[in-house]
Structure formats: structure tokens, C-alpha cells
Amino acid sequence: MHKLSAPVYLHCVIVREMKNMRSKAVYCFWVLFLLGFQDCCEGRLLASSKPDRDNAAAYARWLVSQATWGVLNTLSIELEGAPFGNVVSFSDGVPDKSTGVPYFYLTTLDPTARNALKDHRSSITISEYPLGTCGKVDPENPVCAKITLTGKLVPVDANSEESELAQAALFAKHPEMKGWPKSHDFQIFKLETENIFMINWFGGSKPLTVDEYLKYKV
């Protein structure tokens, strides 16, 4: 082997380091890109791809399973029965086992739980917009799906198997809930859906029964 002169050797070292720097730059670019993409989807990657818009049951279940919060509406006991909307976290199952049933972790220190215990009638509205899958359209644009589940908001028996499943579902998507004060008397509630209103394209709401919605296998 020929021994390289000092200038040639130095040149080779510089070229090698520049290549390494380019590789690191490319790596950092992709890391930042993926982190940015993740941020646009509420800090997480979606668990499954968007279904066909014509499959109403599939789209509805996908939207409910991917969302982590919505606006929960009850009838206010302080405002003489006026509708009261509240931003509330929820989960319909652990990430790989969607049930279609929204579960909530609520405290009677908040009006929503108090309202529900007095009058069970309620609804939750969920938008696709926070998922980051609507592009640049306005949230009210029919291309950006929205769904409203209407029914009865009722407490889940704390000693039941359903309560254990609901708690696992909630804590899986909302780990912070584990540390919420026990003294605040948090309880698990669920929405017993009786009606579904969903728009995920032009042409009005999609016909979808509760039975079709619940029986669909995600």
C-alpha cells in the first residue's frame, strides 16, 4: 500500500467527515419530519388508515376510535335545562380493541357529571379535524368528517367487569388520568348511543343505525 502524504490524508479525512455529516443531516431531517407529522395528529400516529367514505359504519367506528376528545353535551341543571357543551376526554377501548362505546372519567365537581346524574340525555360530537387528516379545509367543510352520538350518559357500575375494561381503555389513551385526585370522586361514565348523525362527504348525513355501528368489526 502507498503511504498517503499529509495533505492527501487530511483531504480524505475531511471528505469522510463531510459524508458523515450529510448522513447525520439526512437522519435528523427525517426524525424531525416524522415528529412534525406526529404532532399534527395530536402527538401520535394514527392506529389505522382512513376507511372508504361510502362505508358509513367503518368510517364512524374509525373516527370514534382514533379521536381522544370531543364536545360532550348535557342539559344544564344550573341553566334551566339549556344545552351545556364541555370539552371532555374519552376512549372507546384500548388501542387495538375498539368497542364503539365512548367511556368518560368524570367528576361531580364539574357540571357535566352533575347534569348527567339528573338527566341522562346527552350527546358527544367528534370532529376529524384534530386528527390532521382533513388537509387544509375548514372544520365545517363536509370533507372533514364529524359525528354526533346521542343517547344516555350513565355511570358504569364500579364493581363490574365493564368498569375494569373502561378504566383500561381510558388510562391507555389518557395516562394522566391515573394521577387525578381520588378526593375529586371521579367516576366512569358511558354513553348508551341511541342515534347517530355523521357527515363525511357532500350530500347530507350518512344513514347509519346504532346496530350497524356497534356490530362493525374494526
Backbone bond lengths (Angstrom), bond angles and torsions (degrees), N, CA, C in turn:
res aa  C-N    CA-C-N  psi(-1)  N-CA   C-N-CA  omega(-1)  CA-C   N-CA-C  phi
1 M - - - 1.459 - - 1.527 110.31 -
2 H 1.319 115.73 141.91 1.455 120.18 178.37 1.509 110.23 -82.91
3 K 1.297 115.16 135.13 1.447 119.30 178.38 1.518 109.28 -79.17
4 L 1.332 117.16 126.94 1.453 121.40 -177.89 1.512 110.40 -76.23
5 S 1.308 114.66 142.19 1.456 119.21 175.59 1.520 109.11 -70.16
6 A 1.316 116.91 161.38 1.463 121.31 -177.69 1.521 112.60 -57.45
7 P 1.345 120.12 -46.36 1.471 119.71 -179.99 1.520 112.51 -62.82
8 V 1.359 116.67 -41.50 1.457 119.96 -179.17 1.530 109.94 -66.81
9 Y 1.328 116.19 -42.88 1.461 120.50 179.19 1.532 110.76 -60.30
10 L 1.352 115.69 -44.08 1.456 120.25 179.72 1.524 111.06 -62.51
11 H 1.340 115.41 -39.11 1.467 120.21 178.35 1.535 110.16 -62.46
12 C 1.324 117.29 -41.99 1.464 121.26 -179.95 1.525 111.10 -64.29
13 V 1.308 116.73 -40.69 1.459 120.83 179.00 1.517 110.59 -62.60
14 I 1.340 115.76 -44.00 1.469 120.36 -179.53 1.523 110.72 -62.79
15 V 1.333 117.82 -44.89 1.469 121.93 179.79 1.519 110.22 -61.55
16 R 1.340 116.71 -43.98 1.463 120.78 179.90 1.516 111.27 -61.42
17 E 1.346 116.71 -44.29 1.458 120.11 -179.27 1.528 111.86 -66.28
18 M 1.344 115.49 -35.10 1.467 119.28 178.02 1.521 110.52 -65.45
19 K 1.324 116.66 -39.11 1.470 120.67 176.87 1.519 110.38 -63.39
20 N 1.336 115.96 -42.40 1.464 119.57 178.36 1.527 111.12 -62.70
21 M 1.318 115.60 -40.11 1.457 119.98 179.48 1.520 110.93 -65.08
22 R 1.354 116.45 -38.82 1.463 120.09 178.07 1.516 110.24 -64.37
23 S 1.346 116.29 -41.06 1.464 120.36 179.03 1.523 110.41 -63.06
24 K 1.342 115.44 -42.32 1.460 118.89 179.41 1.530 110.98 -66.56
25 A 1.332 115.54 -36.86 1.466 119.10 179.72 1.521 111.05 -64.87
26 V 1.336 115.17 -42.25 1.466 119.82 178.64 1.524 109.74 -63.59
27 Y 1.331 116.16 -43.67 1.464 120.60 178.97 1.533 111.15 -60.00
28 C 1.344 115.39 -45.82 1.464 119.27 -179.89 1.520 111.46 -63.90
29 F 1.341 116.19 -36.89 1.471 119.71 178.80 1.518 110.87 -59.32
30 W 1.344 115.78 -47.25 1.466 118.75 -177.60 1.525 111.94 -69.01
31 V 1.322 116.85 -35.22 1.467 119.65 176.71 1.520 110.20 -62.56
32 L 1.335 116.45 -47.36 1.461 120.28 179.91 1.510 111.70 -65.24
33 F 1.344 115.74 -37.06 1.470 119.58 178.74 1.520 111.00 -62.82
34 L 1.340 116.09 -46.30 1.459 120.00 -178.91 1.525 111.23 -67.09
35 L 1.324 116.34 -37.33 1.459 118.96 177.71 1.519 110.91 -66.04
36 G 1.331 115.59 -38.43 1.456 119.55 177.31 1.503 111.34 -65.44
37 F 1.338 117.26 -41.06 1.466 120.84 177.99 1.511 110.54 -63.86
38 Q 1.336 115.02 -38.81 1.453 119.26 -179.94 1.524 110.88 -65.31
39 D 1.345 115.71 -38.77 1.457 119.56 179.51 1.514 111.50 -61.70
40 C 1.327 117.38 -35.75 1.457 119.37 -176.98 1.519 110.73 -71.34
41 C 1.287 117.58 -11.42 1.465 121.27 177.99 1.527 109.85 -113.36
42 E 1.346 116.14 47.08 1.465 122.40 177.65 1.530 111.93 60.72
43 G 1.338 116.79 35.08 1.450 120.45 176.12 1.513 113.88 74.31
44 R 1.326 118.33 17.53 1.461 120.20 -179.86 1.514 108.37 -151.21
45 L 1.314 115.81 155.01 1.452 120.78 175.20 1.518 109.12 -84.24
46 L 1.331 116.84 143.73 1.453 120.00 179.95 1.519 110.49 -64.74
47 A 1.329 115.06 142.53 1.466 120.19 -176.19 1.518 111.96 -75.95
48 S 1.320 117.81 -23.53 1.459 120.33 -179.40 1.516 110.05 -151.57
49 S 1.326 116.32 159.65 1.449 120.99 -177.55 1.517 110.93 -78.37
50 K 1.334 115.04 159.91 1.460 121.06 -177.43 1.530 110.41 -68.69
51 P 1.336 118.40 130.40 1.466 121.52 -179.19 1.533 111.84 -74.09
52 D 1.327 115.01 173.92 1.459 121.50 174.97 1.530 108.68 -64.04
53 R 1.331 116.63 135.45 1.467 120.77 -177.85 1.523 112.60 -64.20
54 D 1.329 117.32 -25.56 1.461 120.32 -178.40 1.525 112.82 -77.22
55 N 1.325 116.82 -15.46 1.460 121.01 177.80 1.525 107.72 -92.42
56 A 1.338 115.65 88.97 1.461 120.94 -172.20 1.524 112.67 -60.02
57 A 1.333 117.02 -44.10 1.465 120.20 -178.23 1.524 110.93 -63.66
58 A 1.328 116.26 -43.52 1.460 120.59 -179.58 1.523 111.03 -63.81
59 Y 1.334 115.68 -42.90 1.466 119.25 -177.71 1.530 111.03 -67.56
60 A 1.325 115.67 -41.49 1.464 119.69 179.88 1.525 111.28 -62.97
61 R 1.316 117.15 -45.52 1.460 121.01 -179.10 1.527 110.78 -66.84
62 W 1.343 116.04 -37.83 1.463 119.91 177.33 1.519 110.83 -61.83
63 L 1.315 116.17 -46.42 1.460 120.84 -177.55 1.530 111.60 -63.17
64 V 1.327 116.88 -43.92 1.470 120.58 -179.52 1.527 110.77 -68.73
65 S 1.319 117.18 -37.01 1.474 119.89 -177.79 1.523 112.31 -73.12
66 Q 1.339 117.48 -31.41 1.460 120.50 -177.65 1.526 112.55 -83.68
67 A 1.327 116.83 -28.66 1.466 120.55 -178.58 1.525 110.55 -73.77
68 T 1.327 115.69 152.81 1.464 120.74 177.75 1.525 112.35 -119.22
69 W 1.341 116.48 -9.21 1.462 119.68 178.98 1.520 109.57 -153.11
70 G 1.321 114.70 163.38 1.455 120.82 177.65 1.514 108.83 -162.09
71 V 1.330 116.31 -174.57 1.464 121.39 176.87 1.525 107.74 -101.78
72 L 1.322 115.53 113.65 1.464 122.26 -178.78 1.528 108.45 -95.18
73 N 1.320 115.95 123.99 1.456 121.45 -174.69 1.527 110.79 -110.09
74 T 1.323 115.80 130.15 1.465 122.17 176.42 1.528 108.39 -130.28
75 L 1.329 116.19 175.58 1.459 121.47 177.76 1.522 108.45 -99.69
76 S 1.298 116.25 117.23 1.459 121.97 -170.77 1.529 112.93 -70.63
77 I 1.335 114.81 130.06 1.466 119.05 175.64 1.536 110.57 -83.86
78 E 1.340 117.12 -19.80 1.458 120.85 177.20 1.528 112.07 -85.09
79 L 1.341 116.48 -22.55 1.467 121.01 -175.58 1.529 111.38 -113.04
80 E 1.317 115.73 32.21 1.462 122.66 174.66 1.531 113.16 55.95
81 G 1.319 115.92 41.30 1.457 120.45 175.11 1.515 115.43 85.36
82 A 1.325 117.99 7.20 1.465 120.84 178.01 1.534 109.62 -67.95
83 P 1.340 118.09 148.84 1.467 120.59 178.05 1.530 110.10 -61.56
84 F 1.324 115.69 137.11 1.462 121.06 179.31 1.524 108.74 -128.64
85 G 1.328 116.99 115.53 1.460 121.49 179.71 1.512 111.33 -100.43
86 N 1.323 116.34 141.18 1.456 121.44 -177.25 1.523 109.26 -142.39
87 V 1.336 117.01 135.16 1.466 120.71 175.88 1.527 108.33 -72.36
88 V 1.328 116.38 121.55 1.468 121.51 -173.87 1.530 110.34 -136.34
89 S 1.330 115.67 138.07 1.464 120.91 174.54 1.523 109.21 -79.64
90 F 1.329 116.15 150.04 1.455 119.71 179.24 1.524 110.01 -154.07
91 S 1.320 115.47 172.69 1.466 121.95 173.96 1.515 108.46 -154.01
92 D 1.325 115.67 141.37 1.472 118.88 177.72 1.525 110.97 -107.20
93 G 1.334 116.64 15.73 1.462 119.91 178.74 1.513 111.36 150.97
94 V 1.316 116.09 166.87 1.461 119.51 173.31 1.522 107.30 -64.71
95 P 1.349 118.76 159.13 1.458 121.41 -170.91 1.528 116.72 -49.22
96 D 1.326 118.77 -33.98 1.466 119.52 -176.86 1.528 113.16 -104.45
97 K 1.351 116.97 8.61 1.468 119.86 -178.81 1.527 110.58 -140.46
98 S 1.324 115.24 77.09 1.456 120.80 178.70 1.525 110.35 -73.32
99 T 1.346 116.32 140.43 1.462 120.52 178.30 1.527 112.34 -110.07
100 G 1.327 116.24 -20.47 1.458 120.24 -175.53 1.518 112.95 86.06
101 V 1.332 117.07 -8.35 1.470 122.28 -179.68 1.528 108.38 -98.44
102 P 1.330 118.57 116.52 1.472 120.03 178.46 1.531 111.00 -74.13
103 Y 1.331 115.41 127.43 1.461 121.39 175.88 1.536 109.14 -110.91
104 F 1.326 115.85 145.35 1.456 121.80 -176.45 1.523 110.12 -131.07
105 Y 1.328 115.73 153.26 1.462 122.24 177.33 1.525 106.05 -117.08
106 L 1.333 117.00 98.68 1.454 122.04 -169.20 1.520 112.24 -120.87
107 T 1.322 114.85 153.45 1.455 121.91 176.82 1.526 109.66 -120.13
108 T 1.324 115.68 145.99 1.462 119.55 179.40 1.534 111.87 -74.96
109 L 1.335 117.28 -1.94 1.459 119.99 170.48 1.524 110.52 -72.16
110 D 1.334 115.54 -14.14 1.461 122.26 179.48 1.533 108.96 -104.65
111 P 1.338 118.53 143.56 1.469 120.80 -177.62 1.524 114.54 -59.13
112 T 1.330 117.83 -32.01 1.470 120.27 -174.88 1.522 111.85 -58.75
113 A 1.337 116.89 -49.39 1.463 120.27 -179.32 1.527 111.07 -65.58
114 R 1.323 117.21 -41.19 1.467 120.46 179.04 1.529 110.88 -62.23
115 N 1.332 115.45 -42.54 1.468 119.43 178.63 1.519 111.20 -61.41
116 A 1.341 115.97 -43.97 1.470 120.89 -176.44 1.526 111.63 -65.58
117 L 1.323 117.19 -35.70 1.459 120.34 179.70 1.533 111.66 -70.09
118 K 1.321 115.76 -24.45 1.466 120.88 178.39 1.531 111.25 -87.04
119 D 1.341 115.94 -42.05 1.469 122.10 -179.60 1.525 107.07 -143.44
120 H 1.336 116.62 114.38 1.463 121.18 -172.61 1.526 113.77 -70.47
121 R 1.320 118.34 -17.17 1.461 120.24 -175.40 1.531 110.96 -61.74
122 S 1.347 115.38 127.11 1.459 119.92 -176.84 1.524 110.50 -162.81
123 S 1.323 115.23 175.35 1.466 120.91 176.32 1.515 109.03 -155.57
124 I 1.320 115.71 155.14 1.458 120.49 173.65 1.516 108.19 -124.07
125 T 1.323 115.80 135.10 1.460 122.34 178.06 1.518 109.04 -113.27
126 I 1.331 115.43 130.45 1.462 122.09 -176.97 1.522 108.48 -125.95
127 S 1.318 116.55 135.70 1.461 121.92 177.68 1.520 110.43 -110.76
128 E 1.320 116.34 147.00 1.461 121.30 175.22 1.525 111.14 -74.25
129 Y 1.315 116.83 -19.62 1.464 121.26 -172.00 1.531 114.11 -53.09
130 P 1.347 120.14 -46.29 1.467 119.79 -178.84 1.535 113.89 -63.07
131 L 1.327 117.52 -18.02 1.468 119.67 -179.87 1.523 111.99 -73.46
132 G 1.340 116.34 -16.66 1.463 119.87 -179.84 1.507 113.91 80.59
133 T 1.339 117.31 17.61 1.475 120.73 -176.16 1.530 112.77 -108.55
134 C 1.339 116.70 12.67 1.469 120.21 -178.98 1.525 113.19 -98.70
135 G 1.319 117.31 -1.45 1.451 118.99 -175.59 1.518 110.15 72.81
136 K 1.350 116.15 -140.95 1.458 120.73 -175.75 1.526 112.59 -104.24
137 V 1.323 118.10 13.80 1.460 120.19 -178.90 1.521 110.62 -76.92
138 D 1.321 115.98 160.69 1.453 121.92 177.09 1.529 109.85 -69.28
139 P 1.337 118.87 147.30 1.469 120.41 179.74 1.527 113.86 -56.97
140 E 1.332 117.72 -24.82 1.461 119.89 -179.30 1.526 112.52 -84.27
141 N 1.320 117.40 -11.27 1.461 121.59 177.99 1.536 109.46 -61.95
142 P 1.344 119.03 133.73 1.471 120.97 -178.99 1.527 114.21 -58.73
143 V 1.330 117.02 -20.94 1.464 120.29 177.78 1.531 110.61 -65.42
144 C 1.346 115.58 -28.36 1.463 120.98 178.00 1.528 107.64 -93.62
145 A 1.323 115.89 107.99 1.468 120.26 -170.85 1.522 113.35 -65.02
146 K 1.338 113.76 150.91 1.467 121.21 173.30 1.521 108.06 -144.89
147 I 1.313 114.61 147.91 1.457 119.62 -178.00 1.527 109.29 -139.24
148 T 1.319 116.32 140.80 1.464 122.17 174.27 1.518 108.78 -124.11
149 L 1.323 115.56 120.63 1.458 121.99 175.81 1.531 107.17 -101.59
150 T 1.320 116.57 123.01 1.458 121.22 -178.16 1.523 109.66 -115.10
151 G 1.325 115.77 139.60 1.464 119.37 179.84 1.505 111.61 176.45
152 K 1.336 116.03 -137.45 1.468 121.71 -177.86 1.526 109.65 -119.54
153 L 1.327 115.64 129.23 1.464 121.88 177.24 1.517 108.00 -95.19
154 V 1.336 116.45 111.08 1.462 120.82 -173.06 1.525 110.87 -129.55
155 P 1.354 117.13 151.23 1.469 119.92 176.23 1.524 110.63 -69.21
156 V 1.326 115.90 148.99 1.463 121.93 175.15 1.521 108.05 -96.17
157 D 1.308 116.59 134.01 1.464 121.47 178.80 1.529 109.81 -53.63
158 A 1.338 116.46 118.99 1.467 121.17 -175.14 1.527 112.85 -63.75
159 N 1.318 118.54 -20.60 1.470 121.83 -178.25 1.525 112.76 -99.56
160 S 1.298 117.29 9.03 1.465 120.91 -176.32 1.527 112.12 -93.76
161 E 1.333 114.73 162.10 1.464 120.53 175.41 1.526 110.13 -65.37
162 E 1.329 116.10 -33.73 1.458 119.93 179.03 1.524 110.83 -61.87
163 S 1.326 116.46 -36.79 1.458 120.22 179.17 1.525 111.26 -62.15
164 E 1.325 116.80 -40.29 1.460 121.09 178.30 1.527 111.19 -64.41
165 L 1.334 115.35 -43.26 1.463 119.98 179.04 1.530 110.81 -65.36
166 A 1.332 115.90 -41.28 1.457 120.43 -179.44 1.524 110.93 -65.33
167 Q 1.321 116.24 -41.78 1.465 119.82 179.42 1.527 110.89 -63.73
168 A 1.324 116.55 -41.76 1.464 120.17 177.81 1.523 110.39 -62.18
169 A 1.332 116.13 -40.65 1.463 120.88 179.80 1.520 111.22 -64.53
170 L 1.330 116.37 -44.11 1.463 120.78 -179.00 1.525 111.81 -67.54
171 F 1.326 116.40 -46.59 1.465 119.76 -177.16 1.523 112.15 -69.74
172 A 1.332 117.60 -25.86 1.459 120.66 178.32 1.525 110.93 -67.45
173 K 1.325 116.41 -39.98 1.465 120.28 -179.09 1.521 112.80 -91.08
174 H 1.335 116.12 -21.70 1.468 120.72 -176.68 1.535 109.65 -133.85
175 P 1.332 117.71 71.33 1.473 120.91 -176.49 1.524 113.68 -56.28
176 E 1.326 117.12 -27.89 1.462 120.62 -179.36 1.530 111.94 -59.88
177 M 1.330 116.50 -28.07 1.462 120.81 -177.47 1.529 112.48 -59.31
178 K 1.332 116.38 -28.40 1.463 119.92 -178.66 1.527 111.84 -58.59
179 G 1.329 115.87 -30.37 1.455 119.95 -176.29 1.510 114.84 -97.45
180 W 1.327 116.88 4.74 1.470 118.58 179.73 1.530 109.80 -68.38
181 P 1.339 117.66 143.53 1.478 121.70 -171.63 1.531 113.65 -57.15
182 K 1.327 116.47 128.05 1.459 121.52 176.84 1.531 110.77 -64.40
183 S 1.333 115.77 -28.99 1.469 120.44 -178.22 1.530 112.45 -68.10
184 H 1.334 116.57 -12.59 1.466 120.08 -179.82 1.534 112.23 -86.88
185 D 1.314 115.99 2.45 1.464 121.30 173.37 1.534 113.08 56.04
186 F 1.325 115.76 51.68 1.460 119.38 176.32 1.522 110.02 -69.86
187 Q 1.327 115.52 139.63 1.461 122.18 177.14 1.526 109.34 -130.00
188 I 1.312 114.97 155.22 1.459 119.95 175.91 1.523 109.11 -90.75
189 F 1.317 115.15 128.19 1.459 122.56 176.04 1.522 108.46 -117.36
190 K 1.316 115.71 160.92 1.460 120.17 173.21 1.522 109.22 -138.64
191 L 1.320 115.37 155.42 1.455 120.29 175.92 1.524 108.49 -99.18
192 E 1.330 115.98 118.08 1.464 120.88 174.41 1.524 107.02 -88.14
193 T 1.323 115.45 98.65 1.462 121.71 -171.41 1.522 112.14 -70.96
194 E 1.325 114.87 134.54 1.467 121.74 179.10 1.533 112.24 -121.14
195 N 1.323 115.93 -17.99 1.463 120.09 -179.29 1.525 109.35 -151.37
196 I 1.338 116.13 147.22 1.466 121.12 -179.33 1.515 110.05 -130.06
197 F 1.308 115.68 128.79 1.466 122.90 174.92 1.525 107.44 -121.57
198 M 1.332 116.99 119.35 1.462 119.79 -179.85 1.513 110.48 -139.18
199 I 1.315 115.13 134.96 1.463 122.60 170.99 1.513 107.32 -121.19
200 N 1.320 116.98 123.19 1.465 120.03 176.62 1.532 112.16 -133.31
201 W 1.346 115.61 14.25 1.467 121.50 176.26 1.522 107.85 -172.56
202 F 1.300 116.26 178.15 1.458 120.52 177.60 1.532 110.40 -69.64
203 G 1.337 115.59 154.28 1.455 119.49 176.19 1.519 114.84 107.30
204 G 1.308 117.62 13.14 1.457 119.78 178.00 1.514 113.86 89.80
205 S 1.325 115.00 -175.81 1.465 120.28 -176.33 1.531 111.01 -71.09
206 K 1.322 115.05 151.01 1.459 121.53 179.33 1.530 109.98 -85.47
207 P 1.337 118.01 132.17 1.471 119.45 176.10 1.527 110.30 -66.75
208 L 1.335 115.98 124.79 1.462 120.48 -177.92 1.521 108.94 -156.53
209 T 1.320 116.31 122.11 1.462 120.53 177.69 1.527 109.77 -88.58
210 V 1.321 116.05 159.90 1.461 121.53 178.39 1.527 110.06 -62.99
211 D 1.327 116.76 -37.83 1.461 121.48 -180.00 1.526 110.63 -63.25
212 E 1.327 116.95 -44.50 1.469 121.10 178.33 1.521 110.65 -62.67
213 Y 1.317 115.32 -40.46 1.465 121.34 -179.33 1.525 111.69 -64.26
214 L 1.325 117.06 -49.59 1.466 120.87 -175.87 1.522 113.41 -71.95
215 K 1.321 116.62 -32.02 1.467 119.96 -177.55 1.526 113.79 -80.59
216 Y 1.332 116.89 -14.71 1.458 119.00 -178.50 1.526 110.57 -65.62
217 K 1.309 117.46 133.42 1.470 122.44 179.86 1.522 109.14 -93.60
218 V 1.322 115.39 115.96 1.462 120.44 -179.14 1.521 109.59 -73.80
